[in-house]
Amino acid sequence: MFRNYFLVAIRNFWRNKTFSAINILGLAIGISAALVIFLIVQYDFSFDRFEKNGDRIYRIVSDYSMQGNPGHTRGIPAPLADAVKKEISGLDQTVSFRYYSLEKLAVPGADSAKPKTFKEQRGVIFADAQYFDLLSYTWLAGSAHSALEEPNRVVLTESRAKLYFPSLPYASLIGRKIMYDDSLTALVSGVVQDLDQQAHTDFNFKEFISLPTVLDNQGLRKNFYWDDWGSTTSDQQLYVRLKSGIPASSVKSQLKTLFNKYRGEDAKKNHFTWDFVLQPLSDIHFNSHYGDFNTRMANRPTLNGLMLVAGFLLLLGCINFINLTTAQAAQRNREIGIRKTLGSSRRQLVLQFLSETFLTTLAATGLSLALTPLLLKVFAQFIPEGLHFSPGQPFLIGFLIVLVVLVSLLAGIYPALVLSSRKPLQVLKNQSRGVEYKTSKVRMRQALTIAQFVIAQAFIMGTLLVGNQIRFLLDQDLGFKKDAILSFSTPHADTSVSRRLYLVNELRKIPGVNQAILANDEPSSWGWWTNVIIYNDGKKELQTDVELKAGDTGYLRLFHIPLLAGRNLLPSDTPREIVINESYQQVLGFPHPQDAVGKMVSWNGKNVPIVGVIKDFHAHPLYYPIAPMVFCQSIDQCRDVIIALRPRADLPERTLAGIPDRESEVKENGWQGTISQMEKMYKKIYPEEEFNYAFLDENLASAYNGEQNISDLLKWATGLTIFISCLGLLGLVIFTTNHRIKEIGVRKVLGATVGQIVSLISKDFLKLVSLAFILATPLAWWGIHAWLDNFATRETISFWVFAGSGLLMIAIALITLSTQTVRAAMANPVESLRTE
């Protein structure tokens, strides 16, 4: 029986090759997109699923609010770890660790051999002994119970062991020395297998120095603010595992009590709120509020958007199949009537049509496997480095089986029920053919066509609006000069201010350098440095948490930041006076900038004068509003060298919306020689360090990579939805023109022009597209409005975007329709009327 079903299905495919090809191609695109997106989603949601009792593991993070400005950090005060161990009940385990940012390390060789040095090794932490109880490492040498109990011990991962001690057996590494930054020596006490060789994880640390090393070293304790409840850094992290049956809310309330005990009075005095929050282990890979482990993070909204795109593309392919299959129903009426007359039941007919749908879906799946490598390139910016595609992966085979069955049922069940419901007497007398266009099936096809174009229109509008916002962000006046400026950092381990000043002075002598300064940060960045400054006007005391920017006296000139009142800072090594921005001037209650000049404020227990007021500029990406700010001189905090280059006078000023190829721009401006001289000067002072620089405008543009990815996703989704929708429209117009071929012939004989016939056939379809535009507009407006709420600065939604997208969709529909309607209208009427 099933063999007969498949033979009939194959003959029907061959008889209707055009419609079969449209169905297969539409479904194949949807299945391919679903397959690629499934790979991405499955990869990201597989992170950190291997930990024992992972549903009870939490990271303690901090949510706070200062002067009404909310903030988040993964960090905690260092003393919190001991306090949690001693004072919080309901915990099965408490694990503390601290990031270690090192410039270099050295591995002593045998006997008197020169030590091997390694630069800026990442993934080094100070960890307590319980760390290896929290995560399931495989031990290759040493013991998990004793490896980190004593000071100056270090456990290496397999990859680091091979890097530092190539060709040596792991057991022989126990007791070998490693020197960190010339100030700390640790003995190897164990070797473990890298976690990422066993499972997907964000815990990518490679070296684990025992935490007692910090506790027994007064210098490290001081540098790490180990006993200071008022210092919070993202480098300090704390994990807990709750006992079975203990709710997270119980531990959170105890953490609140702990904060009030140790910092409550400080919070009241300085007007801030602080909460220690339990972040689930499963949330770490996705929640950007608290940062990452210097690894790629997934974005839940992007993943949800990808799944939505896959669902829409599959839905569009299914709609095409339903529309074309039900539209062709009249051509199969006699077949259905004969089958029913010969004894076929409705159930058998449903199975017949479902088997045809199944074969179509199977063919589409085969084509999608061929298209998947191409789509992986299309979605390259969304593809994690560790994701690999192989058709033989067991979970992928299971997904494809479920997908084929689901799509077959979704696309085939309605046409199967419609076709099998025909009455044999009517279809054999050919009575249903004449009323085919007056039935509810036609209205269903129209509704499905409208749904297709609503989706396509919404994607077009979303693409235009998101692109408009991104251009707005990149072209926005940030309040400072951003062109022809590059920066680089001096080594973190270099504590010599005089060496940095010498470097800047020598760089100023290079002919291609316009200005060179020392600063702690560029004007717009992701970094925050804040402090509480107190102003007393004689009546009341105002405490404000302000942002700090530090640099030498050339900072304002280099970035063209205008002074509104007062003067620039005078040269100094320490902050003896400050310049404030407009926002802080207004917070202090001064209506005019000049009113603030000369007033005294208290900062870190010292009274310093306000000597100037600068115009507000954006200190961070445009997600954030402009906040009160102080500019000061604190040279010991300034480790970045910022250079303003001399561009050729005949080159126009660049805008971020159209950044040309960087290499060509460097050549056109003659900057290669300048940068080369800068590198030579840097190497002269820091011979063992790498010279790495970055242009400011590139850094600014990279702040919106997430939005650029969303824009690219929408572009591809829009292209695919338009393509599938137009495939369906083309199939319906082919069917319509074939069905009305004799009508067209009669109209031509009676004098109708080609234009009139094209208009007659096209107007019904254009009505559907226009109705889709009306329905899609409020949906797109609502969606983009919700997305724009993420930005403190945003573009106004313009009506022309909606109108333009509607006209674009109508133009695409007209082009699609014309490929068949013009052909039908120009056909010789004799051919169509010959049988009459």
PENORKA-V714562 format. One record per backbone hydrogen bond with DSSP energy under -0.5 kcal/mol. CO is the residue of the C=O (numbers start at 0). NH is the residue of the N-H. E is the energy in kcal/mol with one decimal. If there is no record, write none. Layout:
# PENORKA-V714562
co = [CO/CO]
nh = [NH/NH]
e = [E/E]
This chain:
# PENORKA-V714562
co = [0/1/2/3/4/5/6/7/8/9/10/11/13/15/16/17/18/19/20/21/22/23/24/25/26/27/28/29/30/31/32/33/34/35/36/37/38/39/40/42/43/45/50/52/53/55/56/57/58/58/59/60/61/62/63/64/65/67/68/70/72/75/76/77/78/79/80/81/82/83/86/89/92/94/95/96/97/99/102/103/104/105/105/106/109/112/115/117/122/122/123/124/124/125/126/127/128/129/129/130/134/136/137/140/142/142/145/151/152/153/153/154/155/156/157/158/159/160/164/168/169/170/172/175/177/178/178/179/179/183/185/186/187/188/189/190/190/191/193/194/194/199/201/205/206/206/207/208/209/210/210/211/213/215/216/217/218/219/220/221/224/226/227/229/232/232/234/234/235/236/237/238/239/239/240/240/242/244/246/246/247/248/249/250/251/252/253/254/255/256/257/258/258/259/262/263/264/265/266/266/267/270/272/274/274/276/276/277/278/279/279/280/282/282/284/285/286/287/297/298/299/300/301/302/303/304/305/306/307/308/309/310/311/312/313/314/315/316/317/318/319/320/321/322/323/325/326/327/327/328/329/331/332/333/334/335/336/337/338/339/344/345/346/347/348/349/350/351/352/353/354/355/356/357/358/359/360/361/362/363/364/365/366/367/368/370/370/371/372/373/374/376/378/378/379/381/383/387/389/392/392/393/394/395/396/397/398/399/400/401/402/403/404/405/406/407/408/411/412/413/414/415/416/417/418/422/423/424/425/426/429/430/432/434/435/438/438/439/440/441/442/443/444/445/446/447/448/449/450/451/452/453/454/455/456/457/458/459/460/461/462/463/464/465/466/467/468/469/470/471/473/475/477/481/481/483/484/485/486/487/490/492/494/495/496/497/498/499/500/501/502/503/505/506/509/511/511/514/516/517/518/522/528/530/530/531/532/533/534/534/539/539/540/541/541/543/543/545/546/548/549/549/551/553/554/555/556/558/559/561/564/572/572/573/575/577/577/578/579/580/581/582/583/584/585/588/591/591/592/592/595/598/600/600/601/602/605/605/607/608/608/609/610/611/612/612/613/616/618/620/621/621/627/628/629/630/631/631/633/633/634/636/638/639/639/640/641/642/642/643/643/644/647/654/655/660/661/662/663/664/665/665/665/666/669/670/671/672/673/674/675/676/677/678/679/680/681/685/689/693/694/695/696/697/698/699/700/701/703/704/705/706/707/708/709/710/711/712/713/714/715/716/717/718/719/720/721/722/723/724/725/726/727/728/729/730/731/732/733/734/735/737/739/740/741/742/743/744/745/746/747/752/753/754/755/756/757/758/759/760/761/762/763/764/765/766/767/768/769/770/771/772/773/774/775/776/777/778/779/780/781/782/783/784/786/787/795/797/797/798/798/799/800/801/802/803/804/805/806/807/808/809/810/811/812/813/814/816/816/817/817/819/820/821/822/823/827/827/828/829/832]
nh = [4/5/6/7/8/9/10/11/12/13/14/15/16/19/20/21/22/23/24/25/26/27/28/29/30/31/32/33/34/35/36/37/38/39/40/41/42/43/44/45/46/48/53/55/56/241/280/239/60/278/237/276/72/274/70/272/68/69/65/63/61/232/79/80/82/83/84/85/86/87/88/242/240/238/127/236/125/101/119/180/117/107/178/115/112/108/106/104/205/206/99/126/208/97/210/130/131/132/133/134/136/138/192/190/145/146/148/186/209/188/189/207/191/160/161/162/163/164/167/171/172/173/175/187/185/105/180/182/183/179/177/153/174/142/155/139/140/157/196/197/198/47/203/156/124/208/154/126/212/213/214/215/216/217/220/221/222/223/225/224/227/228/230/231/75/235/98/236/75/96/59/94/57/241/91/92/245/246/249/250/251/252/253/254/255/256/257/258/259/260/261/262/263/263/266/267/268/269/270/271/270/66/64/62/276/60/278/279/58/282/283/283/285/286/297/287/289/290/299/302/303/304/305/306/307/308/309/310/311/312/313/314/315/316/317/318/319/320/321/322/323/324/325/326/327/328/329/330/331/331/332/335/336/337/338/339/340/341/343/342/348/349/350/351/352/353/354/355/356/357/358/359/360/361/362/363/364/365/366/367/368/369/370/371/372/373/374/375/376/377/378/379/381/382/382/383/386/389/392/395/396/397/398/399/400/401/402/403/404/405/406/407/408/409/410/411/412/415/416/417/418/419/420/420/421/426/427/428/430/429/433/434/435/437/438/441/442/443/444/445/446/447/448/449/450/451/452/453/454/455/456/457/458/459/460/461/462/463/464/465/466/467/468/469/470/471/472/473/474/475/655/477/617/484/696/644/695/642/693/640/493/494/496/499/500/501/502/503/504/505/506/507/508/509/512/513/645/643/641/551/639/524/547/532/545/603/543/601/536/541/536/541/542/534/543/532/545/530/629/631/519/520/554/557/558/560/559/480/561/614/612/634/635/575/608/610/611/630/613/584/585/586/587/589/588/590/594/595/595/596/598/609/602/607/533/605/602/607/600/577/610/597/566/579/563/564/581/618/524/623/791/792/546/580/548/578/550/633/636/637/637/638/489/518/641/487/516/485/644/513/514/646/650/657/658/664/665/666/667/668/669/670/671/669/673/674/675/676/677/678/679/680/681/682/683/684/685/688/691/486/698/699/700/701/702/702/703/704/707/708/709/710/711/712/713/714/715/716/717/718/719/720/721/722/723/724/725/726/727/728/729/730/731/732/733/734/735/736/737/738/739/740/743/744/745/746/747/748/749/751/750/756/757/758/759/760/761/762/763/764/765/766/767/768/769/770/771/772/773/774/775/776/777/778/779/780/781/782/783/784/785/786/787/788/789/790/797/800/801/801/802/803/804/805/806/807/808/809/810/811/812/813/814/815/816/817/818/819/820/821/822/823/824/825/826/826/830/831/832/833/835]
e = [-2.0/-2.3/-2.1/-2.5/-2.3/-2.3/-2.3/-2.4/-2.2/-2.3/-2.0/-1.5/-0.7/-2.4/-2.5/-2.2/-2.5/-2.7/-2.6/-2.5/-2.4/-2.5/-2.1/-1.7/-2.9/-2.7/-2.4/-2.3/-2.5/-2.6/-2.6/-2.3/-2.0/-1.9/-2.9/-3.0/-1.9/-2.4/-2.5/-0.9/-1.1/-0.8/-1.5/-2.0/-1.3/-2.5/-2.0/-2.6/-0.7/-3.3/-0.5/-3.0/-2.2/-3.1/-2.5/-2.1/-2.2/-0.7/-2.0/-2.3/-3.0/-0.9/-1.7/-1.1/-1.9/-2.9/-2.0/-1.9/-2.7/-1.7/-0.5/-2.5/-2.4/-3.3/-1.4/-2.6/-3.1/-0.8/-3.5/-2.3/-2.6/-0.6/-3.1/-2.3/-2.3/-0.8/-3.1/-2.1/-2.7/-2.1/-2.2/-0.6/-3.0/-2.3/-2.1/-1.7/-0.7/-1.4/-1.4/-1.5/-1.6/-0.6/-2.8/-2.3/-0.6/-1.9/-1.1/-2.3/-2.9/-2.9/-0.8/-2.5/-2.4/-2.5/-2.2/-1.5/-2.8/-2.6/-1.6/-0.9/-1.7/-0.9/-2.6/-2.8/-2.6/-2.8/-0.6/-2.1/-1.4/-3.7/-2.1/-2.3/-3.1/-0.6/-2.5/-3.0/-1.7/-1.8/-1.2/-2.1/-2.2/-2.6/-1.8/-2.1/-2.2/-0.5/-2.3/-2.7/-1.6/-1.6/-1.6/-2.1/-1.3/-0.6/-2.5/-2.1/-2.5/-2.6/-2.7/-1.3/-1.6/-0.7/-1.0/-0.5/-0.9/-1.5/-2.3/-0.6/-0.7/-2.2/-2.7/-3.3/-2.8/-0.5/-3.7/-1.5/-2.1/-0.6/-0.8/-1.0/-2.4/-2.0/-1.3/-2.1/-2.0/-1.8/-2.1/-2.3/-2.3/-1.9/-1.8/-3.5/-0.7/-0.8/-2.4/-2.1/-2.3/-2.1/-0.5/-2.0/-0.7/-1.1/-2.0/-2.7/-0.6/-2.7/-0.8/-0.6/-3.0/-1.7/-0.6/-1.2/-1.2/-2.0/-2.5/-1.0/-0.9/-0.9/-0.5/-2.7/-3.2/-2.4/-2.7/-2.5/-2.2/-2.5/-2.5/-2.4/-2.6/-2.7/-2.4/-2.4/-2.7/-2.1/-2.3/-2.6/-2.3/-1.9/-2.7/-2.9/-2.6/-2.4/-2.5/-2.1/-1.5/-1.1/-0.5/-1.1/-0.6/-1.7/-1.1/-2.5/-2.9/-2.9/-2.3/-2.5/-2.4/-2.2/-2.9/-1.3/-1.9/-2.6/-2.2/-2.1/-2.4/-2.6/-2.2/-1.5/-2.1/-2.8/-2.3/-2.3/-2.8/-2.6/-2.6/-2.5/-2.5/-2.1/-2.2/-2.4/-1.9/-1.0/-1.7/-2.0/-0.5/-0.5/-2.2/-2.4/-1.1/-1.7/-2.7/-1.4/-1.8/-0.7/-1.1/-0.6/-1.5/-0.5/-2.2/-0.5/-2.2/-2.3/-1.9/-2.4/-2.2/-2.2/-2.7/-2.8/-2.2/-2.6/-2.9/-2.3/-2.1/-2.8/-3.0/-1.9/-2.1/-2.3/-2.2/-2.5/-3.0/-2.1/-0.6/-0.8/-1.1/-2.2/-2.1/-1.3/-2.6/-0.7/-0.5/-0.5/-1.2/-1.9/-0.8/-0.8/-1.0/-2.1/-2.3/-2.6/-2.4/-2.5/-2.4/-2.6/-2.3/-2.1/-2.1/-2.3/-2.0/-2.2/-2.8/-2.6/-2.1/-2.2/-2.7/-2.7/-2.6/-2.3/-2.6/-2.7/-2.3/-2.0/-2.0/-2.4/-2.3/-2.0/-2.5/-2.5/-2.0/-0.8/-0.6/-0.8/-2.5/-0.5/-0.5/-2.9/-2.9/-3.4/-1.9/-3.1/-1.2/-0.7/-0.8/-1.2/-2.5/-2.3/-2.1/-2.2/-2.4/-2.2/-2.2/-1.8/-1.0/-1.4/-2.0/-0.6/-2.1/-2.6/-2.2/-2.0/-2.5/-0.5/-3.5/-0.5/-2.8/-0.5/-2.4/-3.3/-0.5/-3.3/-1.6/-0.5/-0.6/-2.6/-0.5/-2.6/-0.9/-2.1/-2.8/-2.4/-2.4/-0.6/-1.9/-2.8/-2.0/-2.3/-1.0/-2.6/-0.7/-2.3/-2.3/-0.9/-0.5/-1.2/-0.7/-2.7/-0.7/-3.7/-2.8/-2.2/-2.3/-2.0/-2.3/-2.0/-0.8/-0.6/-1.3/-0.6/-1.4/-0.7/-1.7/-2.7/-0.5/-2.8/-2.6/-1.6/-3.2/-0.6/-2.5/-2.4/-0.7/-3.6/-2.5/-2.3/-3.3/-1.4/-1.0/-0.8/-2.1/-2.1/-1.1/-1.6/-2.5/-1.7/-2.3/-2.4/-1.8/-0.6/-2.4/-0.5/-1.2/-0.9/-2.8/-2.3/-0.5/-2.0/-2.2/-2.2/-0.6/-2.9/-1.5/-0.9/-1.6/-1.4/-0.8/-2.0/-2.5/-2.0/-2.7/-2.4/-0.5/-2.7/-0.7/-0.8/-0.6/-3.0/-2.5/-2.3/-2.1/-2.3/-2.1/-2.2/-2.4/-2.8/-1.7/-1.3/-3.2/-1.7/-0.8/-2.2/-1.8/-2.4/-2.1/-2.2/-0.8/-0.8/-1.6/-1.6/-2.4/-2.5/-2.0/-2.6/-2.6/-2.7/-2.5/-2.2/-2.3/-2.7/-2.9/-2.5/-2.5/-2.6/-2.7/-2.2/-2.6/-2.7/-2.7/-1.9/-2.2/-2.5/-2.8/-2.4/-2.3/-2.4/-2.3/-2.2/-2.6/-2.7/-2.2/-2.4/-2.1/-0.9/-2.6/-1.9/-2.5/-2.4/-2.1/-2.2/-2.0/-2.9/-1.4/-2.0/-2.8/-2.5/-2.5/-2.3/-2.4/-2.2/-0.5/-0.5/-2.5/-1.9/-1.3/-2.0/-2.5/-2.4/-2.1/-1.7/-1.8/-2.0/-2.5/-1.9/-0.7/-0.8/-2.8/-2.4/-2.3/-2.3/-2.6/-1.9/-2.0/-1.7/-2.5/-0.9/-1.6/-2.0/-0.5/-0.8/-0.7/-0.5/-2.5/-3.3/-2.1/-2.2/-2.4/-2.4/-2.4/-2.2/-2.5/-2.4/-2.5/-2.6/-2.3/-2.3/-2.9/-2.9/-1.2/-1.4/-3.1/-1.3/-0.5/-2.4/-2.7/-1.8/-0.5/-0.7/-1.0/-0.9/-1.9/-0.9/-1.7]
